Amino acid sequence: MRFIEPVVEVRNCEPPPILGRWRNINLLVLGWLAFLIVLFYAFTRYFS
């Protein structure tokens, strides 16, 4: 069985206005979400 590879169109996107690369933006968002999870976990443990 032969699989057909999808055609991927590479777009020449502009870099984001802050942090220079989309990878850095993604890491910032993941870090922020992890921080919020830890913060709410600590808040819940403290007031339970």
N, CA, C and O atoms as a DFTB+ gen file, in Angstrom:
192 C
 N C O
     1  1       0.849      -1.176       0.000
     2  2       0.000       0.000       0.000
     3  2       0.894       1.238       0.000
     4  3       1.824       1.345       0.799
     5  1       0.607       2.142      -0.880
     6  2       1.408       3.351      -0.994
     7  2       0.621       4.537      -0.443
     8  3      -0.540       4.749      -0.791
     9  1       1.275       5.296       0.418
    10  2       0.634       6.460       1.017
    11  2       1.025       7.702       0.238
    12  3       2.174       7.859      -0.174
    13  1       0.071       8.565       0.046
    14  2       0.321       9.824      -0.640
    15  2       0.641      10.875       0.410
    16  3      -0.131      11.085       1.347
    17  1       1.765      11.522       0.253
    18  2       2.149      12.554       1.210
    19  2       1.372      13.837       0.922
    20  3       1.220      14.230      -0.234
    21  1       0.885      14.483       1.972
    22  2       0.141      15.729       1.748
    23  2       1.070      16.838       1.259
    24  3       2.249      16.889       1.608
    25  1       0.521      17.694       0.468
    26  2       1.282      18.839      -0.030
    27  2       1.231      19.924       1.035
    28  3       0.157      20.379       1.427
    29  1       2.392      20.324       1.489
    30  2       2.478      21.355       2.524
    31  2       2.966      22.634       1.861
    32  3       4.048      22.676       1.275
    33  1       2.164      23.656       1.962
    34  2       2.535      24.946       1.386
    35  2       3.224      25.773       2.461
    36  3       2.646      26.063       3.509
    37  1       4.446      26.141       2.190
    38  2       5.211      26.936       3.156
    39  2       4.922      28.396       2.879
    40  3       5.156      28.902       1.782
    41  1       4.409      29.055       3.898
    42  2       4.104      30.482       3.757
    43  2       5.225      31.288       4.389
    44  3       5.794      30.899       5.409
    45  1       5.521      32.379       3.785
    46  2       6.560      33.251       4.294
    47  2       5.921      34.220       5.281
    48  3       5.564      35.342       4.921
    49  1       5.780      33.777       6.525
    50  2       5.105      34.573       7.555
    51  2       6.081      35.570       8.167
    52  3       7.289      35.342       8.231
    53  1       5.517      36.664       8.607
    54  2       6.318      37.639       9.336
    55  2       6.529      37.141      10.757
    56  3       5.670      36.444      11.297
    57  1       7.646      37.484      11.368
    58  2       7.849      37.102      12.764
    59  2       6.904      37.892      13.670
    60  3       6.440      38.971      13.298
    61  1       6.621      37.356      14.850
    62  2       5.735      38.077      15.769
    63  2       6.390      39.378      16.239
    64  3       7.615      39.498      16.215
    65  1       5.587      40.344      16.662
    66  2       6.148      41.642      17.059
    67  2       6.965      41.591      18.350
    68  3       7.796      42.467      18.594
    69  1       6.730      40.563      19.181
    70  2       7.524      40.437      20.408
    71  2       8.183      39.061      20.440
    72  3       7.656      38.106      19.870
    73  1       9.302      38.961      21.087
    74  2      10.073      37.733      21.307
    75  2      10.712      37.147      20.045
    76  3      11.449      36.166      20.147
    77  1      10.462      37.701      18.881
    78  2      11.212      37.347      17.692
    79  2      10.846      36.075      16.946
    80  3      10.979      36.035      15.723
    81  1      10.386      35.027      17.640
    82  2      10.060      33.766      16.970
    83  2       8.764      33.214      17.542
    84  3       8.445      33.430      18.711
    85  1       8.016      32.494      16.700
    86  2       6.762      31.901      17.154
    87  2       7.019      30.840      18.211
    88  3       6.183      30.637      19.092
    89  1       8.144      30.166      18.144
    90  2       8.484      29.161      19.159
    91  2       8.567      29.807      20.542
    92  3       8.112      29.232      21.530
    93  1       9.144      30.996      20.605
    94  2       9.253      31.709      21.881
    95  2       7.881      32.116      22.407
    96  3       7.638      32.070      23.612
    97  1       6.990      32.512      21.512
    98  2       5.623      32.858      21.922
    99  2       4.933      31.625      22.509
   100  3       4.285      31.705      23.552
   101  1       5.079      30.488      21.829
   102  2       4.460      29.252      22.317
   103  2       5.013      28.860      23.677
   104  3       4.254      28.441      24.551
   105  1       6.320      28.987      23.873
   106  2       6.918      28.662      25.167
   107  2       6.434      29.617      26.256
   108  3       6.214      29.203      27.393
   109  1       6.270      30.881      25.914
   110  2       5.756      31.851      26.874
   111  2       4.343      31.485      27.299
   112  3       4.024      31.531      28.487
   113  1       3.496      31.124      26.351
   114  2       2.118      30.753      26.668
   115  2       2.085      29.484      27.525
   116  3       1.343      29.423      28.504
   117  1       2.877      28.479      27.168
   118  2       2.917      27.249      27.968
   119  2       3.438      27.513      29.377
   120  3       2.931      26.953      30.349
   121  1       4.452      28.370      29.482
   122  2       4.982      28.731      30.799
   123  2       3.943      29.469      31.634
   124  3       3.811      29.220      32.833
   125  1       3.203      30.380      30.996
   126  2       2.164      31.127      31.703
   127  2       1.066      30.182      32.204
   128  3       0.596      30.314      33.334
   129  1       0.659      29.222      31.350
   130  2      -0.363      28.266      31.768
   131  2       0.124      27.385      32.914
   132  3      -0.633      27.104      33.843
   133  1       1.367      26.953      32.857
   134  2       1.938      26.147      33.944
   135  2       1.979      26.968      35.241
   136  3       1.668      26.451      36.314
   137  1       2.358      28.234      35.140
   138  2       2.377      29.113      36.310
   139  2       0.982      29.248      36.916
   140  3       0.828      29.178      38.135
   141  1      -0.028      29.440      36.078
   142  2      -1.394      29.576      36.582
   143  2      -1.876      28.287      37.253
   144  3      -2.552      28.337      38.280
   145  1      -1.532      27.142      36.678
   146  2      -1.926      25.866      37.277
   147  2      -1.309      25.722      38.659
   148  3      -1.994      25.339      39.607
   149  1      -0.022      26.026      38.781
   150  2       0.647      25.926      40.082
   151  2       0.063      26.939      41.059
   152  3      -0.140      26.622      42.231
   153  1      -0.205      28.136      40.596
   154  2      -0.768      29.172      41.465
   155  2      -2.140      28.769      41.997
   156  3      -2.401      28.898      43.193
   157  1      -3.020      28.283      41.120
   158  2      -4.347      27.879      41.569
   159  2      -4.294      26.631      42.444
   160  3      -5.107      26.480      43.356
   161  1      -3.344      25.738      42.176
   162  2      -3.187      24.560      43.024
   163  2      -2.764      24.988      44.429
   164  3      -3.316      24.509      45.420
   165  1      -1.785      25.888      44.512
   166  2      -1.331      26.370      45.822
   167  2      -2.457      27.117      46.541
   168  3      -2.630      26.962      47.749
   169  1      -3.210      27.914      45.814
   170  2      -4.340      28.645      46.390
   171  2      -5.373      27.679      46.948
   172  3      -5.891      27.883      48.046
   173  1      -5.674      26.622      46.188
   174  2      -6.648      25.639      46.640
   175  2      -6.153      24.890      47.877
   176  3      -6.912      24.670      48.821
   177  1      -4.890      24.504      47.868
   178  2      -4.342      23.776      49.021
   179  2      -4.323      24.664      50.262
   180  3      -4.606      24.191      51.363
   181  1      -3.994      25.941      50.098
   182  2      -3.910      26.841      51.242
   183  2      -5.265      27.076      51.888
   184  3      -5.355      27.133      53.114
   185  1      -6.322      27.214      51.095
   186  2      -7.640      27.545      51.627
   187  2      -8.540      26.338      51.812
   188  3      -9.725      26.502      52.101
   189  1      -8.013      25.129      51.653
   190  2      -8.865      23.958      51.876
   191  2      -8.780      23.469      53.302
   192  3      -9.436      22.490      53.660
